[in-house]
Amino acid sequence: MKKSVVTIKGNDISCYSLNTLVVGSGVAGLNSALCLYENGIKDIAVVTEHWDGGTSNKAGSDKQTYYKMSLSGDIPDSPQKMAQDLFMGKCMHGDVALCEAANSVRCFFNLVNMGVPFPYDKYGSYVGYRTDNDPLGRATSAGPLTSHLMFECLAKEIKKRGIKIFNHHRVVALLDNKESGSKQVMGAVAFNKDQLDYESKGLVVFNAVNVILGTGGPAGMYETSVYPKTQKGATGMAFEIGALGQNLTESQFGLASIEFRWNLSGTFQQVIPRYLSVDKYGKNEREFLKDFFPDIGRLANAIFLKGYEWPFDVKKVQNYGSSLIDILVFREINQKRRRVFLDYTQNISRDGKKREFDFSLLDKQAYTYLKKSKALFGSPVQRLKKMNEPAYSVFKNHGIDLQKQPLEIAICSQHNNGGLKGNIWWESNISHLFPVGEVCGTHGVRRPGGSSLNSCQVGGLRSAQFISQKYFYDPPKIENFFPKIEDKVSEIINFTKRILSKTRSDGFSLNRILREIKNRMSSYGAIIRDKDIILDEKTKAWSLYHRIKKEMTVDYPKDLPKAFRCLDICLTHAVYLEAIYEYLEKGGKSRGSYMIADPGGKNPCEGLEDKWKYASSQEKSFTNRKILELGLNKKKSVTKRWVDVRPIPMPDNWFENIWKDFRKDKTIK
């Protein structure tokens, strides 16, 4: 890596030239960097705003799941079978599904060899269990902090190899080559947050052959969110240079705690806690779920299943299914304006009196699970400590003792199944740009729990393989690079000066802008969606975006990264709303993790108002057979294209032919 100084608009700006820039320090980006290093590409660097602040390091659940091909037991499995189960989630390209399946074992054992403590039996079998949307028990876990442990091991290896880390750097723009015949990324611009008071305002330019984008999901768009507060996302800068998004309609929402943000899946539900709500003063406590479930047995079974079936899923609403709970929680908070809590201190009962739970009310699946776990006793918190002490300790370590206090919850944004388009090597439609991890939209409507961790590791491996074979050369010389990026960097400098010099419009602060965006997405772009409302809200979103580009101001240089983040999030939420509206315009109905209001549809259950009626997406509908690709053209107008879902390949795996291609370097192309 070579450092130069370029002068733009009278500012001396540091410029680093290298082969590959990895943006983001989550487990996807870090694995990309390590795989590049192991494949001989050592002219690389990781640039990140918070080295340990991403979702990978900060997120978890009861026992956070890693999904891989089965490695134990007598149930046969194969890459083709796993690919089929990923593909069955709808709107996932089959060739990408096969890549994720075929590379899952290799990526899993890479983590094992680095020290991630996935459990195995005395024979060496890595045992598994079933997770949501999983038929074979492929899931495994290293406990509530699986992705944190992955981050620790990957980070240790990054530092051991001496890979350059640019910490406290907020990347605010990607640089593209306007002169090339095809769209191509050629670097990035960042703010060094430790140098914002310098004359240059800390601007740094990267001259890179490749950019691996591992910035995570667009967490900053949502008010009710289980993403860590330090995770914001940066998808907008990819849209800015013409990168296409796909499946942007598809996100995953579920029950989570909000004081300390954490997924409440698995054991947190299988111990059958009470759901209660209070008014804004903390008074008038009610176990509101009992108003809609016909008896305690069905309610208890639904709560138990919420552990297996954690994400809201419209297919699991009817007949008092587990996802009816999500709707009732959302209604209690958003319509009734009450606060909702999980109470682990006492069991549910019809009359609300403290007593032992009657386990005979449970169906066979729930009863057998608790019996095998030796947990047919006591209160929910006692069962939690018996079945999964680390899950209880996660909250205790953050100042919340579930033995003594209820846990406030909401329906939160948790994962973006859609994202930027990538091919089977995770390369975007913008050449040399590789989105990996959650920012890449490899998943479809539904996915097995834990498949995101597998996907991010596979994406890192595949992008590194391609770069090491095809894009391994040096970056352009600074004298050739500089003229191509001068206009873009000048534009950023001019914008920076303008927002620092202007007088703020009344009430138009960065925090107010972010509140508007977050409220819009959590209220209208989450689990309940309405076509007429979306039309109105996307118009407001674009209006806000154009307004803040003209009127946004900051008081101090330290606020500049937040200002650019504001712009990025605002553009991203406008593009996402465009995708949601396009889906509804094409007749899209309720599917995955959201419901579409439909007066002619069915009610989730007796007793709910007609406004909750919805219609489900049909298996062979247009929107289930196609994937929506959406982006911005050179004039910054939205382009939309519906493409066929690519089937799962059935390759002719004759060994001699594959070996011949492999020896002649014809595999990667």
N, C-alpha and C positions, 0 to 999 in steps of 0.2 A: 504494500500500500504506500502510495506516494502522497505527500502533502505539498500543496501549492497555495499561493495567495493570489486571488483574482480581485481586480478593482472594478466594481460596478456602481455607478451613480455616486462616485466618490467614496465608496465604502470598501475597505479591505476585508475580503471574506475568505475564510479558510476553505480550501477545496481538497477533498481526499479522493484519489483515483484508485480503484480496485476492481476485481473481477465481479464479486457478488456482495451486495448489501442486503442483510437480513433485517427487516423492520419488525420489531416486536420481540419480546423475550419470554413468550409462552412456550409450552412444550413443543408446539409445531415448529416455530422458528428456530428454537435451539437444536432440535433434532435435524433440521435442514442444515444448519451450520456444521454440526458434527459429521453428518453424512458427506457433506462437501469435503471436509477436511480428510476424512477417511478415503475419499475417492481422489485425493491428490490436489484438490482446489483449496489452497491455503491463503490466497489473497482475498480474504473475506473479513467482514466485520458485522457485529450486531449493534443496531442503534435502537434505543428504547427510552421512553419517558420515565418509566419506573422499572428498574431491573427486576424487582420481585413483586410488582403490583398488578400483574395480569390475572385473569380468571384461573389459569392453570394453578398458580401458587396459592390463590386465596379461596377457591371454591371447593365444595364437597357436599356430602350427603350422609346418610346413615352408614353405608359402606359403598363408597363411590365406585362405580362399575367401569371395568375395562372389558370391552367386547372383542372376542377373538374366536378363531376356529377352535372347536372342541379338542381338548388334549387329554381327556380322561374318560373312564367308563366304557360301556360297550355299545353306545349309540353311534353308528357310523356318520362321519362328517366328511366334507370335501370343500375345496374352494368353490366348486360349482354350486353346491347346496347352500353354502353361506351367501354367495352372491345372489342366489334366488331369493333368499329371505330378506336381504337388503333391498332387492329390486321390488319385492312385493309391497313395500311401503308406498309405492306409486310415485311417478314423476322423478325417478332416479335413473340416470343413464346406465344401461346394463354393463357397458365396458368399464365404467368407473367402479361399479359394484364388484366386478370380477377382480379389478386391481386391488380394491380394499380387502377382499377375501383372500386372494392369493398371497398377499404380502403380510397378512395379519400375524402369522406365526413368527416370521422373521423379525418383525418389529417388536413383538411381544418379548421374544428371547433377547433381543438387544437391550430392552429395559431390565430384564432379569439379570443379565450379565453385568449391567451397570450397578445393580444393587437394589432395585425396587423390590420390596419383600412380598411378592405374590405368594400365597400359600400353596404348598404341595404336600402330598401324603408320603408315608414312609417308603413307598415304591418309586417316588419321583413324579407321580402324576399331578399335573396342575388342575385341581378340581374346579368345578364350575357350578353355577346355579342359573335359574331362569330369571331374566329381567323382562321389562315390558317389550312387547312385540318380538319375543324370542321364543322359538319352539323347541330348542335343543339344550338349553342350559350351557350356553357358551360363555356366560358372564363370569368374570372373576373380580377380585378386589383386594387391595392392600389396606382396606379400612376406610374410615371417613375421609382420609386425606390422601387418597390415591394420586390425584394429579399433583398435589403438593410434593409428594415423595418423588414423583417423576421429575418435577422441576428441579428439586434438590440434586438428584443424580445427574441430570443433564447439565445443570449449571456447573457442577463440580468438574465434569469432563470438559466443558467449554474453557474453564479457567485453567485446568491442567494443561491444555494444549496451547494456551497463550493466545487464544482468539481475541482480537481487539473488541472491546465493548465501549460504545459511546453511550454512557448513562446520562440521564437528565436531558435528553435530546428529544424534542417533539417534532416529528416529521410532519410538515404541513403541506407539502406538494410533491408530486411525482413529476419528473422531467421526461418529456417525450420528444422524439425526433420528428420535427415537422417536415423535414426535407426528404425522408426516406419514402419509398413507394408504399410501404406498409407501415402500420402503426407499430411503434417500438419504444419501449421505455429505455431511458439512458441515465437514470440517476434520480436524486431526490434532494429536497431542500428541507432543512430542519432549523429549529431554534435551539441553541445551547442555553438551557435555562439557568446555568451558572454565569452566563455572560450577557444577560439581557440589558444591563446598564452600560455596556460598551457602546461605542459609537455605531458599530455595525449591528447592534441589538442582538448579538449572538447568532446571527445567521451563519449557517454552515451549508456548503454544497457538496454533494457526493456525485462523483463521476463513475458510474458503474455499468459494466456490461449487462448485469442481471440484477433484478430486485426481487427478493422473496418477501412477500407481504404476509406477515403473521400477526396482524393487529387485532384479531378476535372479532367477535360480533359487535353490532352497533349498540352497545350497552347504554350509551349516553342518551338514547332516544326515549327511555322509559322512566316513568315516575315510580311505579311499583316494579321492582327489579330485584332479582337475587344475584345479579352480577356484583362483584366487589366494587366499591365506590371508586377505586383507582382504575377500573377498566372502563374505557370510554368508546373505543372503536375508532376507525379512521377510514371507513369505506368510501366516503365522499371524494377523497382525492383521487381514487381510482376511477370513479364515475367521471371526474373532471377531464381525464385524458381519454375517455371513450371506452373504458373497460365495461363489458356487459355484465349485468346481474342476471341470475336465473333463480326461479322459485322464491322470489322475494316475498311472496305472500305467505310463505310457510315458516312460522316460528313455533317455538314450544313454550307453553305457559303451564305453571303449576303452583301448588301450595308451597309457600316458603315463609320463614320468619323474617321480620322486617327490621327489628332493632339490631340484631346481629344477623346478617343475610346468610341464609343456609337453606338448602333443599330439604323438605320434610317428606322424604320418600322412605321406602323400605320399612325398617323396624319402627321408625317414628309413627307409622300408621298401623303396623301389624300388632302393636301392643294395645290398640283400640282406645285412644284418648277421647275425652269429651270435647265437643265443639261448643263454645259458648260465645255470646256477644253481649256487649254493654253499650249504653248510650255515650254521647260525647263527654259526659261527666263521670264516666266509669260506674254508673249506676244501672239499675234495672237489668240485672243479669238474666239471660235466657239461653236455654239449649235449643236453638232455633231449628236444627235439623229434624228434631222430633215432630215439628209441625207438618212435615211433608212425607216422612217415611211411615209406613203403616204399622210397624212394630219395631221393638228394640233389636230383634234378631236380624232383620233386614238391614237396619242401620249399622249394626256392629259388623256385619259381613261386608257392607260397602266400604266402611272405614278400613277394615283389614285389607281389602283388595286395593285400596288406594295406595298401599305400599308397593304391590306388584305393578300397578297401573298408574304410576304417579303423574305423568303429564296429563293435562286435560285432553280428552279424546272424545269427540262428538259421537263416536260409535259406542261409547260406554256410558251413555246418559240414560237411555230408556230402561224401563223395568227396574228402576231404583239402582242403576249401576253406579260405579264408583265416581264417575265424572259428574253425576248429578250434584255431588258435594261441592265441586268447584263452582257450579252455577249458583248454588244457594249461598256460598260464601261471597261471591262477586255481587250478588243481589243485596246481601246484607250490608256490605260496605258501600257500594256505589249507589244503590237506590234508597236503602233505609238509613244511610249515613251513620252506621254503627261500627264499632270496632269489634274484631273477631279474634278469639284466642283459642289455643289448644290447652286443655287442662289435663296434666298427667297425674294429678294428685288423687283423683277419685274416678271410679268407674261410671259409665253411663247407666242410667236407670230411668224407668218410665216416670216415676214421681220425683226424681231429683234427689232422693235420699241416699246418703252414703251407705254402701253395702257391697258385699262380694258380687262380682259379676257371675251370671249364670252361663257358664261356657257351653252348656247343652244347646243354647240358642244358635250357636255357630254352625255353619255347614261343614261338610267333611274336610274340605281343603283347609279352612282356617283352623278348625279344631286339631287336625293332625299336625299342622305346622307348629302350633303352640305346644302341643303335647310333646313332639319330638324335641322341641327347644326347652322342655321342662319348665314351661312358663304358664301353666294353668293355675295361677294363684295371684293374689294380691292386687295392687293398684297398677295403673299403666306404667308409672315410673319404676315400680319394682320389677315389672316384667322387662322394661327397657334395660335396666341395669343387669338383669340376668342374661338377656339375650345379646346385648350389644353395649357393653360398658363404655367403649370408646365413643359411641354416639352420644351417650349421656354426658361424658366428660368434655366433648367439644363445647357444649353450652356452658358447663360449669367453668371451664377455662376462660370463657368470655363474660363471666360475671352473671350468668343466668342459671339458677339452680332449679331444675324442673321438679325437684321434690318440694319446693316452697312457693313457686310462682307460676302463673299461666304464661303462655308464650304467644305474643301477638303475631298474627299471620295475615297474608293477603295472597291473591292470585298474581303471581309475578312472572315477568319475562325471564326466561332461563336460557334459551338457546335459539339461534337462528339456523334453521335447517337449510334455508336458501343462502345466497351470497353471490360472490363473483363467479363468473363462468370459468371453468378450467377443463382442459382435456385430460387424457389418461396419464399425462406427465405433469399435470397440474399447471400447465401454462395457459395463461389467459388469452383472449383474442388479441390483446396487446402483447406482441412478441417480447420475450425476455422478462415478462412480468409473471411471477408465479405466486398466486394466492394459496396459502396453506392454512390448515386449521379451520376455525369457525368462519373466517372471512370468506372462505371458498364454499360455494353452494353445492357440495357434492350430494347432500342428503335430499330426500324427497319429502313427501307429506308426513309419513311416520318413519321412525327408525328404531331399531332395538336400543334400549338404554345402554350407554357406554360405547356405542359405535363411534361417537364423535372423537373419543380418545384414540381409538384405532385409526380413524380416518386421518387425524392430524399427524400421526407418526408415519403412516403410509405416504401421505402427501409430502412430508419432509424428505423421505427416502427417494421417492420417484422424481421430485424436482431436482435433487442433487445428482441422481443418476443421469438425467438428461443434460444438465449443465456441464457435468464433467466429460460428457461425450461430444456435445455439440457446441457449447458456448464457453469454452475453457480459455479463450484468448484474453489478451490484455485490453484494458479500456483505451479509448482514443487518447492521443496526446492532448495536453491541456489547451494548446493553441488551436486544435481542431474542435475540441469540445466546447470551448468558451463561446464562440459566435452562435452556436446553436441554442444555447440556454440563456444568453444574456437578456433577451426580451422578457422571458418568464421571471427571472430573478429580479429584474428591474420593476416588473409589475408588483411583485411581492414587497419590494422596498418602498415603492410609492404608496401602496395600500397601507403599509405599516406607518409611514409618516403621516398619512392623512387621518387615520383613526386616532393617532396620538395627539394631533393638533386641533381636532374639532371639539366643539363644545357639545356635551351630551344632550340629546333630546330628552325631555321630561319623561321619566319612567321607562326609558329604553336601555336598561342596564343588561349586562351579559346574563345575570341571574334571572332576570325577568324573561329574557328570550328563551333560556333553557327551560324554565318552568312551563312556558307555553308549549314548547315542543314536547316535553315529557308528558304533560297533561293530555295533549292531543293523542299521542300514541297509546298511552295506557287506557284512555277512555274509549277510543274509537278504533284503534288498530290492534287490539289485543284479542280476547276470546269472544267478544260480541261485536259484530260488524254489520253495518247497515249501508246499503248502496247510496241512498240520498245523502246521508250524513258524510260518507267518505268523499263524495263529489264536492261538497261544501268545504270539507276540511283540507282536501288537497289544494284547492284554490287558495285557501288561507295560508297553507304551508309555502306555496310558491311566492305569494305576496310578502310573507315574512322574509323569505330568503332574499328577494330582490331589495327589500327595504333595508335589511341589515348590511348588505353590501354597500349601500349608499350612506346610511346614517349611523352605523355602529361606531362607538367610540370607546376608548379605554383611558383611564386616568394615569396609569403608570406602565412602564415597559414590562414589568413582571406579569402584567395581564395579557400580553400579546399571544402567548401560546393558547390561552383560554379563548381569546377572540377567534383565532383560526379554528380551534376546535368547535366553537359555536357555529361557524360557517359550515364546517364539514358535517356536523350533526344535522344542521338545518337542511342542507342539500340532500343528505341521505334520507331523512324522514319524508321529504317531498317525493323522492324517487320511489320509496317504498309505498307510499299512498297511491302513487300512479299505478303501481303494479296491482295493488289490492283492487283499485277501481276497474282496471282492465279485466281482471279476473271476473268481477261481478258483471261487467258489461257483456262478457262472453257467456253469461248464464251460470257462472260458478256458484255452487251451493256449499253448505256446511261440510267441512272435512277437516281431518287432522285435529289441530288444537284451537279451532275457532268455529263459532256458530254464525250463520248469516240469518238475520231477521227475515221472516217470511210469513205474512198473515195467513197464507193458505197452507202452512205447514202444520206440524204436530207440536203439542206442548210437551216439555220435558217431563212433567208429572202433574197430577191433579193438584189444584190449589194455586198454581202459578198463574200470573196474569197473561193475557193473550199476547202481550208484547214479547214474550219469550218464545213464541212459536218459531219453528225453524224447519227447513227441508234439507235432507241429506244429499250429498253428491252421489250421483249414480256411477256405478263401476265403469261403464263404457262411454261416459260423457266426453265431450270435446276437451274439457279442461283436465280430465284425467288421462287422456291419451296424448296430450301435448305438454310441453314445458314452455313457459313464458320467459323469453329473453328480453331484457329491457335495458336501455342505456341512453346516453346523450350523444348527439351528433356534433359536428363542428360549430353549429349555430346554437348549441346548448338546448336544442329541442329534444323532447323525449321520443325515442324510437322503440317500437314494440314488434316482437316477432314470436309467433308460436311455432315451435319446432317439434318434430316427432321424437318420442322417447326411443333412444337407441336400445335394441335388444341386448341380452347377454350374449357375448360371442361364444361360439362352440368351436374353438381352435382345433386343428388337426395336430395333436401333440405327439407326432411320430418322432422318437428321440433323435434319430440320425439327422433329420431335417432341422430340428431345433438346434442341435449341437453345431451343425454346419453354419447356420446363421449367426449363432453366438460367437463362434471362432472368427468369423469375418466381420464382426461388429455391425451386424444388420438387425439386431434385436431392438435397439433404441433408435427410433426414427419418427 
